[in-house]
Amino acid sequence: MAEDIKEETPEVAPETSPAPKKKKNKLAIVGIVVGVIVVLGIGLFVWHEQPSFCNAICHTPMDAYGDTYLKGNVDKYGNELNEQEAMAMMAFYHKEKAGYTCMKCHEPVLGQQVNEAMHWITGNYTIQGENQVGQAVLEERTLDELVSAWGGTSGDEFCLKSGCHVNDDGSVMTRDDLLAKTANLDKTYNPHKPQHGEMACGQCHKGHSQSINNCTQCHVEAPVPDGWLTYQQAQKKAVVS
């Protein structure tokens, strides 16, 4: 009977949950955030190796030192330098010749960095004075002091270590090796010969000012490499107010 036939209504499928789509969106956002953090981390690490980082983050009085490394047209005392004189500054020389960054020599040991940051925050550092252009100059530190900051045992390790000054066979240079390298100067004044006791490398080799032949303090006839200074000349240039 027709009246007994009921029209069947087709079943409507329930709406599917959008959860999977939301999950994909969340994963995409997480991926973007992680990517940004990685990029920022890489950028920070690269910046960390540059003098601009030191000046901006930790060391207020770093302008004078940054200029010696980046430009080489002045020493830390503000004295103008020509190209030959600039190459007598170890910071500029090693940047130009070996592509070294600041952190190649000033090793970024975490404990030392935290200590330096605290000194910066509290203003607990000693300034020797201002150079000729009004930039702050810190009291000069010996290589022993610089090395002890990152756990070394002697000032020689600042330069005589793996990856820096080594012999042809790759072994780390010793004082005897240096003496042999300059043996041709024995008839005059071999700077590596301990005639008056061993001298620290930093007494002649200067990072942010022209290097000095300290032998000329007494022996005025001692040879002075191109761009270097005699002891007397260095005293006249090392002026702060």
Stockholm file with secondary structure:
# STOCKHOLM 1.0

chainA/1-241         MAEDIKEETPEVAPETSPAPKKKKNKLAIVGIVVGVIVVLGIGLFVWHEQPSFCNAICHTPMDAYGDTYLKGNVDKYGNELNEQEAMAMMAFYHKEKAGYTCMKCHEPVLGQQVNEAMHWITGNYTIQGENQVGQAVLEERTLDELVSAWGGTSGDEFCLKSGCHVNDDGSVMTRDDLLAKTANLDKTYNPHKPQHGEMACGQCHKGHSQSINNCTQCHVEAPVPDGWLTYQQAQKKAVVS
#=GR chainA/1-241 SS CGGGCCCCCCCCCCCCCSHHHHHHHHHHHHHHHHHHHHHHHHHHHHHHTSHHHIIIIICSSCHHHHHHHHTCSBCTTCCBCCHHHHTTSHHHHHHHHHCCCHHHHSCCCHHHHHHHHHHHHHTCCCEEEECTTSCEEECCCCHHHHHHTTTCSSGGGGTSSTTSSBCTTSCBCCHHHHHHHTGGGTTSCCTTSCTTSCCCGGGTCCSSSCCEEGGGGTCTTSCCCTTCEEHHHHHHHCCCC
#=GC SS_cons         CGGGCCCCCCCCCCCCCSHHHHHHHHHHHHHHHHHHHHHHHHHHHHHHTSHHHIIIIICSSCHHHHHHHHTCSBCTTCCBCCHHHHTTSHHHHHHHHHCCCHHHHSCCCHHHHHHHHHHHHHTCCCEEEECTTSCEEECCCCHHHHHHTTTCSSGGGGTSSTTSSBCTTSCBCCHHHHHHHTGGGTTSCCTTSCTTSCCCGGGTCCSSSCCEEGGGGTCTTSCCCTTCEEHHHHHHHCCCC
//
